[in-house]
Amino acid sequence: MDISATRRKMPPWLPQVAGYCLSAGCLAWVLRGYPTGDLLPTISALDWRWVTLAVLADLAVYVAHAWRWNTLLAPVARLGLWRTVQAIYIGLFANEALPLRTGELIRCYLLAHWNDLRISLSLASAAVERLIDGIWMMAAFLITASFVRGIPWRLTLLVEVLGALLLVGAMALVWIVFHKQHLHAAVSEGRWAATFRHVVEGLHLMGNPRTVGWTSLLSLLYLALQVLSLYALMKADGLDYSFWVAGGVLALVRFATVVPSAPGNVGILQVACVEALRLFEMDKNEAKTFSFIMYVAWTLPLLAGGAIALALAGVNLGDVHNRAKRGFHAARVPALKNR
């Protein structure tokens, strides 16, 4: 059977169309019956001191992200903090402008390109980051669930399934770290063999207890800054919720937006925020208003920061997107080094 013909069975535009349809449907649900005229008066009545804190905390989130990424890759390469921050902000800008979370690939490509790393290793480190993030998010949800009654059993089941997947991923990582030689011996020569061996070697280096310990602590800081940003927005809107409730809402929003969709997860993010706040007995229209406030407060600074990072790096988003895709495909060729 012709492999290329098999691949052509799914049109390349189908995932994008599906993502846009999902986001459009979610946005239509949020706007149905919503008094849009109440949005601007609510925004004008916000406490802008808390809004400022929320924006600053959100911007600091990605500096902590860069610090964590550098720490994780420290056994492999010494990276400049500013370059890593640039790669992250350009990736965030791409996520807000392009569908299907393309920015994740772009940030990994830029980090590899600027530091003479294989993009496969950069992608592997990003996967480890997301694994650790998922574990902390699970912890945040469980803490919130311990003092919140009435959480739907379907939601609890979904989080338990995600937790099981995270556990499997963590066990796989541990196995790779301690069985590197067995994996090297098991992998035969082939299209993916050289790339896979290089990823295993990188995971083995990154998986030492000291690196994982520091990366996990920085991941906690990364999460805490996100919770602080959401908590500050709640205070700006006059909501009387605790820091822990903000952590629970954040965890649910992040779990819901794991699925790639339209740029900025528009629609899906609003639905997730509304449904999470409804668990804490917030009025539906008030929850919808807050979801738009949260979206704007988190999106505009990222667009500004990403535009600045793009300008300082002297790159074009469309060009770097194409190079990232080429770099990803080139990584599958044995012994081919990333530029």
C-alpha positions in Angstrom: 0.0 0.0 0.0 1.3 3.5 -0.9 2.0 5.3 2.4 1.7 8.7 0.8 -1.7 7.8 -0.6 -2.8 6.7 2.9 -1.7 10.0 4.4 -3.7 11.9 1.8 -6.9 10.3 3.0 -7.3 13.1 5.6 -7.3 16.5 3.9 -4.8 18.9 5.5 -7.5 21.5 6.0 -9.8 19.2 7.9 -8.3 19.7 11.4 -8.3 23.5 11.0 -12.0 23.5 9.9 -12.9 21.2 12.8 -11.1 23.5 15.2 -12.8 26.6 13.9 -16.2 24.9 13.9 -15.7 23.8 17.6 -14.7 27.3 18.6 -17.5 28.9 16.7 -20.0 26.6 18.3 -18.7 27.3 21.8 -18.7 31.1 21.1 -22.3 30.9 19.9 -23.3 29.1 23.1 -21.6 31.8 25.3 -23.3 34.6 23.4 -26.7 33.1 23.3 -28.9 35.1 25.6 -26.0 37.2 26.8 -26.6 40.9 27.3 -23.6 42.2 25.4 -24.4 45.8 26.4 -23.4 44.9 30.0 -19.8 44.1 29.0 -18.3 47.6 28.5 -19.8 49.1 31.7 -18.4 46.2 33.7 -15.0 46.6 32.1 -15.0 50.3 32.9 -15.9 49.6 36.5 -13.0 47.2 37.1 -10.4 48.0 39.7 -7.5 48.8 37.5 -4.9 48.3 40.2 -5.9 44.6 40.3 -6.0 44.5 36.5 -2.4 45.8 36.4 -1.3 43.1 38.8 -3.0 40.5 36.8 -1.3 41.6 33.6 2.1 41.8 35.2 1.7 38.4 36.8 0.7 37.0 33.4 3.7 38.5 31.7 5.9 37.1 34.5 4.5 33.6 33.9 6.4 33.3 30.7 9.7 34.6 32.1 9.3 31.8 34.7 8.5 29.5 31.8 11.8 30.4 30.1 13.7 30.0 33.4 12.2 26.5 33.8 12.9 25.5 30.2 16.5 26.6 30.5 16.8 24.6 33.7 15.4 21.5 32.2 17.8 21.7 29.2 20.8 22.7 31.4 22.4 19.2 31.3 22.2 19.3 27.4 23.0 22.9 26.6 23.5 26.4 28.2 20.8 28.7 26.9 20.4 32.4 27.2 17.3 33.5 29.2 16.4 36.3 26.9 16.5 34.1 23.7 14.3 31.6 25.4 11.8 34.3 26.5 11.8 35.5 22.9 11.0 32.0 21.6 8.2 31.6 24.1 6.6 34.9 23.3 6.8 34.4 19.6 5.2 31.0 20.1 2.4 32.6 22.2 1.9 35.2 19.5 1.5 32.4 17.0 -1.0 30.6 19.2 -3.1 33.7 19.2 -2.8 34.3 15.4 -2.7 30.8 14.0 -4.9 27.7 14.6 -4.1 24.4 16.2 -1.6 25.7 18.7 1.0 26.1 16.0 3.1 28.2 18.4 4.2 25.2 20.3 6.1 23.9 17.3 7.4 27.4 16.5 8.8 28.0 20.0 10.6 24.7 19.9 12.0 25.3 16.5 13.3 28.8 17.4 14.9 27.5 20.6 16.6 24.7 18.6 17.6 27.0 15.7 19.1 29.7 18.0 21.0 27.3 20.2 22.2 24.7 17.6 20.0 21.9 19.1 18.0 19.2 17.4 14.3 20.2 17.2 13.4 16.7 18.3 15.2 17.3 21.6 13.5 20.7 21.9 10.1 19.0 21.3 10.9 16.3 23.9 11.8 18.9 26.5 8.5 20.7 25.8 6.6 17.4 26.3 8.3 16.9 29.7 7.2 20.5 30.6 3.6 19.7 29.8 3.8 16.4 31.8 5.0 18.3 34.9 2.4 21.0 34.3 -0.4 18.4 34.1 0.7 16.9 37.4 0.5 20.3 39.2 -2.8 21.1 37.5 -4.2 17.8 38.8 -3.0 18.7 42.3 -4.7 22.1 42.0 -8.0 20.5 40.9 -7.9 17.9 43.7 -7.3 20.6 46.3 -10.3 22.6 45.0 -12.5 19.5 44.7 -11.8 18.6 48.3 -13.8 21.6 49.6 -16.3 22.1 46.7 -19.5 20.0 46.6 -21.5 19.3 43.5 -18.8 18.8 41.0 -20.4 16.7 38.1 -19.3 13.1 38.1 -18.5 13.4 34.4 -16.0 16.1 35.1 -14.4 14.1 37.9 -14.2 11.1 35.6 -12.6 13.2 32.8 -9.9 14.5 35.2 -9.3 11.0 36.5 -8.7 9.8 33.0 -6.3 12.7 32.3 -4.6 11.8 35.6 -4.2 8.2 34.5 -2.7 9.4 31.2 -0.3 11.6 33.1 0.7 8.7 35.3 1.4 6.6 32.2 3.5 9.4 30.7 5.5 9.8 34.0 6.1 6.1 34.2 7.3 6.0 30.6 9.7 8.9 31.2 11.1 7.1 34.3 11.5 3.9 32.3 13.3 5.7 29.5 15.7 7.4 32.0 16.7 4.1 33.7 16.7 1.9 30.6 18.5 4.0 28.0 20.9 1.2 26.9 18.0 -1.3 26.4 16.2 1.2 24.2 19.3 2.0 22.1 19.8 -1.8 21.6 16.1 -2.3 20.7 15.9 0.5 18.1 17.0 -0.7 14.6 18.2 1.5 11.9 15.4 3.3 10.1 13.8 6.6 9.3 13.1 7.5 13.0 15.9 5.6 14.6 18.6 8.3 14.9 16.0 10.9 16.0 14.6 8.5 18.6 18.0 7.6 20.0 18.9 11.3 20.3 15.6 12.0 22.2 16.3 9.1 24.5 19.8 10.4 25.2 18.4 13.9 25.9 15.6 12.6 28.2 18.2 10.6 30.1 20.3 13.7 30.7 17.2 15.8 31.6 15.8 13.1 33.8 18.4 13.3 36.6 16.8 13.9 40.0 18.4 17.4 40.5 17.2 18.7 37.1 13.7 17.2 37.6 13.5 18.6 41.1 14.4 22.2 40.1 12.2 22.0 37.0 9.2 20.9 39.2 9.7 23.7 41.7 9.9 26.2 38.8 6.8 24.6 37.4 5.1 25.4 40.7 6.1 29.0 40.4 4.9 29.0 36.8 1.5 27.7 38.0 1.3 30.1 41.0 1.8 33.1 38.8 -1.0 32.0 36.6 -3.3 31.5 39.6 -2.2 34.9 40.9 -3.2 36.5 37.6 -6.6 34.9 37.6 -7.1 35.7 41.3 -6.2 39.4 40.6 -8.8 39.5 37.8 -11.4 38.2 40.1 -10.6 40.9 42.7 -10.7 43.5 39.9 -14.2 42.3 39.1 -15.3 42.4 42.7 -15.6 38.6 43.0 -15.2 37.3 46.5 -13.3 34.1 45.7 -10.2 32.6 47.3 -6.8 32.0 45.8 -7.6 28.3 45.9 -10.8 28.7 43.9 -8.9 30.6 41.3 -6.5 27.7 41.1 -9.4 25.3 40.6 -10.9 27.4 37.9 -7.5 27.8 36.2 -7.0 24.0 36.2 -10.4 23.4 34.6 -9.7 26.0 31.9 -6.3 24.6 31.1 -7.6 21.0 30.9 -10.4 22.2 28.5 -8.0 24.1 26.2 -5.6 21.2 25.7 -7.4 20.3 22.5 -6.0 22.5 19.6 -8.7 24.6 18.0 -9.0 28.2 16.6 -6.5 30.9 17.4 -6.3 31.7 21.1 -8.8 28.9 21.9 -11.5 31.5 21.5 -14.9 30.1 22.4 -13.5 27.0 24.1 -11.8 29.1 26.8 -15.0 31.1 27.4 -17.1 28.0 27.8 -14.5 26.4 30.1 -14.4 29.5 32.3 -18.2 29.8 32.5 -18.7 26.2 33.4 -15.9 26.3 36.0 -17.3 29.4 37.7 -20.8 27.9 37.6 -19.4 25.2 39.9 -18.9 28.0 42.5 -22.5 29.2 42.1 -21.8 32.2 40.0 -24.6 33.6 37.9 -24.3 32.5 34.3 -24.2 35.9 32.7 -21.8 37.2 35.3 -19.6 34.2 34.5 -19.8 35.0 30.8 -18.8 38.6 31.4 -15.8 37.4 33.5 -14.8 35.0 30.8 -14.5 37.8 28.2 -12.6 40.0 30.7 -10.2 37.1 31.3 -9.7 36.5 27.6 -8.9 40.2 26.9 -6.6 40.6 29.9 -4.6 37.5 28.9 -4.6 38.0 25.2 -3.7 41.6 24.5 -0.5 41.6 26.6 0.6 38.4 24.8 -0.1 39.9 21.4 2.0 43.0 22.4 4.8 40.9 23.9 4.9 38.6 20.9 4.9 41.4 18.4 7.8 43.0 20.2 9.7 39.7 20.4 9.1 39.2 16.6 10.4 42.7 15.9 13.5 42.3 18.0 14.3 38.9 16.5 13.8 40.3 13.0 11.7 37.4 11.8 8.4 37.1 10.0 5.7 34.9 11.6 4.7 33.3 8.3 8.3 32.6 7.4 9.3 31.2 10.8 6.1 29.0 10.7 7.2 27.5 7.3 10.8 27.0 8.6 9.4 25.3 11.7 7.4 22.8 9.7 10.4 22.1 7.4 12.6 21.6 10.5 10.1 19.2 12.0 10.0 17.1 8.9 13.8 17.2 8.5 14.2 15.9 12.0 12.8 12.6 10.8 15.8 12.0 8.5 18.5 9.9 10.2 21.6 11.8 11.2 20.3 15.1 9.9 21.3 17.9 12.3 19.1 20.9 13.0 20.3 24.2 11.8 
